[in-house]
């Protein structure tokens, strides 16, 4: 039986991993410029960002879109 693979780049990736990679690559300053949300500009931390993103679908969608666009840069 063939193993099915997902074409979804977010498949199996936690929001915490997404945030850690984005922060490591861009830093909070650049993230705050790319995605205008307070949790990236006012006293930012991964923990506070995760709390906000888990409650706010539109913001999470923007973060996930940036992650997908940035994947080629991470390699």
C-alpha positions in Angstrom: 0.0 0.0 0.0 1.3 3.4 -0.9 1.8 6.0 1.8 -0.2 9.1 1.1 1.6 12.4 1.4 -0.1 15.7 1.9 0.4 18.6 -0.5 -0.4 21.0 2.4 2.9 22.6 3.5 1.3 23.1 7.0 0.4 19.5 7.4 1.9 18.2 10.7 3.5 21.6 11.5 2.4 23.2 14.8 1.7 26.9 15.1 4.6 27.1 17.6 7.0 25.7 15.0 5.7 28.2 12.4 6.3 31.1 14.8 9.7 29.8 15.9 10.9 29.6 12.3 9.5 33.0 11.3 11.0 34.7 14.4 14.3 33.0 13.8 14.4 34.1 10.2 12.7 37.6 10.3 12.8 38.6 13.9 9.8 40.4 15.6 10.7 43.8 14.1 10.4 42.6 10.5 7.4 40.4 11.4 5.6 43.4 12.8 6.3 45.3 9.5 5.1 42.4 7.3 2.0 41.6 9.4 0.6 44.5 11.3 -0.5 42.9 14.5 0.2 44.2 18.0 1.6 41.0 19.4 4.6 41.4 17.0 5.3 45.0 17.8 4.3 45.6 21.5 6.5 43.6 23.9 6.5 40.6 21.6 7.1 37.0 22.6 6.4 33.7 21.0 4.1 32.7 23.9 2.0 35.9 23.7 1.8 35.6 19.9 0.6 32.0 20.1 -2.1 33.0 22.5 -3.3 35.8 20.2 -3.0 33.7 17.0 -4.9 30.8 18.4 -7.9 33.1 19.1 -7.7 35.2 16.0 -8.3 33.4 12.7 -7.5 36.3 10.3 -4.1 36.9 12.0 -3.3 33.2 12.0 -4.1 32.9 8.3 -1.7 35.8 7.6 1.1 34.2 9.6 0.5 30.8 7.9 0.6 32.5 4.5 3.9 34.2 5.3 5.3 30.9 6.5 4.3 29.1 3.3 5.8 32.0 1.2 9.0 31.9 3.3 9.6 28.1 3.1 12.1 28.3 0.2 14.1 30.8 2.2 14.4 28.5 5.2 16.4 25.8 3.4 
